[in-house]
Amino acid sequence: MADLLLGKVRRIRQCEETWDVSCRRGRFWITPRNEPFYRPYFIVIVVESSISILRTQVVRNSPSPEQFFEELLHAMLHPSWGAGKPRRPKVVNFDNTDFASALEPWLADLDVTCQFRLSLPAVKIARGSLEQGMNRRKPIPGLLSIPSITPPQVGHLFDLATDFYQAKPWHFLGDNESMEIRCPPDGDPRYAVVMGSGGEIFGLAIYDKLDDLRSIFEPRLSPRQRMRRFTWLLLIFEDARAMSFDDLDDIERFGWSIPNEGAYPVFGRTTKNAEIGPPTKADLFWMETALAGILAYLPEHNDRSTKPVEKTLEINSVSVKAQLYLKVPAFDRA
């Protein structure tokens, strides 16, 4: 196929254009009927000066250099409607060093210069416009978009979340074992409840006020009504579709841990529109400390004891070395 295309490409005119070419994971999901969902690779080829889209292609797996080269040849021979006549560019920019190195000799044979560029603004604009039409939800900001939050801190947060999930505290902690947590011990309290004893949503909910926690035991209030009254901090475990695409990319980039493919840790704060929005910097610092404290407490609760606990724990984390006060249950429901 490539040889046939090459023969045709050599016969078309060459212009003074520079093309930007990218193949990255798309920021959308493909959900075939009766098949597992997946996040595809998205090939985008544009004219740098005009952001005119020459070709797009969605593929399930990362293409080989040969397959990627064929896509580029197709863009030269059959540009998208409205992108002009067939032609060869003078320069092609790639944002992937492996593809740039692999395709350089093949493009040189067509008298096309091959270059690597760390950033391709024209591709970014075109990709963003195309992906916006493929997504049904607004983009979710990644955790590293929060000011002062660093990769090591998020990595430690993911490690703690993985340990929390693997400990399966919902097997022996329920609503009756709500926790009052203070860090430092003389600071303002927050109130945590392990979720999962019902077998549906697994994770940790942290409430800012005792009255907020008490309200979850009021049967007259629906979850939506509670969300309209106040917000709370959450860690829930979901499949990858619940994650920010930035966080998914950073998991691959930094090697952050996850419990398994069906249990990605999602950190957020509820909104009064019954959605989950991004957490604040203070939320993440608190969640990191709370998870470390709960994990330190869990071993002594594995005996399913219902005896009240009130103690101070030593916490060491990436962000802080501190003491944490823990009281279980947070209040007497009787």
N, C-alpha and C positions, 0 to 999 in steps of 0.2 A: 504493500500500500504506500509506504513512504517513498519508495523509488518512483512510483507512478506520479505521486504528488510533486516530487522534486523536479521531475521533467517538466511539468506544467508550470511550476513556480519560476523556473529559470527563464521561461519565455515571456513572463509578464514584466511590465516596466518597473523600475525602481524609483522611488520618490525620496525626498529629503526629510521624511518624517521620522520621529522617534516614537516608538511604541513602548508602553509599560505593560508588563506581563506578570501575573501573580497566580499562584495556586496555593491556597490555604484552606484550613477548615472553615466551612461556612458557619455563619451565625444564625442558623435555623436548623430545624429537624425534619427528616424525612420519616414519615410514619406509614409504611405500606400496610395494607390490610392483611391480617393473619401472619405478619412477619415482624421481627424486632425492629424498633425504631433505630435510626442511626443519624449521626451528624456527618454530612457529606463533605467532600473536598470541592471547592468552588474555583473554577478557572475563569479569570477575567483578563481580557486583552483590550486595551484602550489606546487611542492616539493621545500622547502626552499633552500636546498643545491645546486640543479642543475637548478632551475627555469624551470623545466620540467612541462609543462601545463597538468594537469590531467583532468580538465573539465572547460568549459565555458558555460554560459547560459545567454541569453538576455530575460528579462521579462518586461512587461509593467509597473507593479506596484511593490512596495516594497514587497518582499515575507514575509510570516509569518514565525515564527521560525520553524514550522512543515515543511513547503515547503523548507526552507533553509536546514534543516536536511536531507530531502530526496535527495536534490542535492548532499550533502556530501556523503551519502550512495551510490548513483549512481557512484560517483567518485571512491569510494573504490572497487565497483564491476565491473565497466566498465571504466577503465581509457582511456583517449584519445589515438588514435593510436600513437605508438611510446613512450608512457609514462610508459610502463612496464606492469607487470601482476597485477591481482587483489590482493589487500592487505589493511590491516589496518595500519594507522600510529601510532606512539607512542604518538605524540604531535600534536595538531592543534592550530595554532595561528589565532585569529580574530582581525580585526581593528575596530570592533564595540562592545562596551560594552554590549549593549542589547542582541545581538546575542550570545555573549560569555556567558552571565549569563543564557540565556534560554537553550542553548544547552549543558551546562556543565554537568547536571545530565544524559542526554541521552548518551553523549560520555563516561562518567565515567562508565556506564553500559557496554560499549564495551572495557573497560580498556584503554581508550584514554584520555590523559590529555588535558584539555582545558585552554587556556591562552589568555589574551588580550594584544595586542601590539599596541601602538599608530602608529607606522610606520612599514610597511611590504615592505622592499626594493625589494624582489623577485616579489611580486605582482605588485609593481609599474613598474618594468621593463617589465613584461609580459603584463600588461594592456596597457602600452604605445605602445608597438609593435603592439598589436592587434588593438587598436583604431586608430593608424596611417593608417592602411589599410582600415578602415571604413570611414575615413574622406576624403573629396575632397578638403579641404583647409588646409593651414598651421595653426598651433595653434595661436590664438590671445592672446597676453599677457594681463593679468588682470591689472586693474588700480593700485592695491596694489603692483604690481611688479615694479612700478616706484619709485626710491629712494626718501625717505622723505615724501611720500604720505601715510597718515594714514587713518584707517577706519572711524573716525569721520569726516574727511574732505570729503571723498567720500560720506559718508552718507548725509552730508549737501548738497553736489553737486547734489545728487539724489533728495533730497527734493526740491531744487530750480528748477531742471528740471521738477519735477512733477507739481509744482506750475505754471511754464511757460506753460506746456502743457495744464493744466486746464484753464488757462487764455485765451487760443486760440488767441494769438496775430495776427495770420495770417488772422483772420477775418477783421482786420482793419489796418494792417500794411503790406505793400508790398515793392517792389523794390524802389519805390519813397521815402520811409521813411527810407533809410539807415541811420546808426548812426555812428557818430564819438565818440569814447570812449577813455578817458584818465584816468589812475589811477596810480599815483596821477595826479591832474589836470594839472600840468606842465610837465608831463611825455610824452613819445612817444605815439602817437595815434594808435589805431587799429579801424577797420571799420566793423560794424555788419549789417547783413541783415537777417530779419525774412523770413524763407522759409515756404511755405504752401498755399499761396494765389491761386496757380494753382490747389490745391487739390490733389497733388501727394506725394511730399516729405515734411514732416513737421519737423521744427527744426530751427536752427540758424547757419549761416555761419559767420565766423569772418576772415577778411582779414588783413594781416600785413601791407599793403601799400595802399595808395589811388589809385595808378595806377592799382593795382590788382583788386580793387573794380570797377574802371571805365571799366575794360576790360569785365566785365560780361554783359555790355550793348552794346558790339560790336557784331553785328549779324554775322560778318564774321568769328568769332572765335567759334569753336565747344567746348563743355565741355572738350573733350579729349585734344584739343589743349591748352586750358587754364591750364589743369593739367600739361602739359609738360612745361609750362612757369613758374609756381609758385605753391606753396601749400597754403592751408588755413585750419583753425581750424573749426571743425564741431561738432554740436550736432544734431543728427537725431533720430527720434523715429521709431523703427522697431519692428518686432516680435522677439521672443527670439533667433531665429536662427542667427541673426546678432551679438549677444553678444559673448563676451569671456566666455568660460566655467568657468574660474576662477571667473569672475564677477557674473555669475549666481549662483555659489556655495556660493559666499560671500553675495549675496542678501539674500539667505536663512539663512546663518550663522549670519549675523549682522542685518537682518530685514530692509535693505534699501528699501525705497519706490519706487514704479513705478506707472505711471498713470493707466495702465491696461495691460492685457496680450498681447495686440496687439501694445503696445507703450512702449517698453523698451528704456531707454535713452542710446544711443551709442555715446561715446565721442571719437574723433579721429582727425587725420590730413591726408589730402589727400596726395597721393604720385604721382610721375611723371609717374607711371605705371598704373594710373587710378584706384587705389585701395584706401582703407582707412586704414592707419596704426595707431599705438598707438600715443597718444599725449605726449608731454613732460611735465615735472613738471611745467615749466613756463606756458605752455598752460592751465593746469588745474587750477592753481592759477588765471590766467586771466579769464578763463571761469566762475569760481565761482564768481568773482567780477562783471563781465559783466552781468551775470544772475541776481544777486542781484540788480544791478543798473537799468536794464531794467524793472524788476518787480516793482521797486519803481516808475518808470516813467509811466508804463502802465495805472494806474487808471485815470490820467489826459488826456490820449489820447483816452479813450473809447468813446468819443463823435465824433470820426472820424474826428477830426479837422486836417486840413492840415497846420495849422499855424506853422512856424518854431519855434523850441525850442532850447534854449541854456542855460544850468543851471548846477549847482554843487549839487551833492547829497551826503548825508551821508550814508556810507555802513558799516554794521556790519556783519561779517561772522566768521566762525570757524577759518579761517586762518588770517584774517586781520580786523582791524577797520580803515577805511580810507575814504577819499573823492574821488568822481568820477565825472569827467566832461563829460557831455553828450550833443551832438549837433545833431539835427534832422531837415532836412536831412544833411547827411555828406557833400554833395556838390550839387551845382545847376546844374541839367542836361540840363537846357535851355542854 
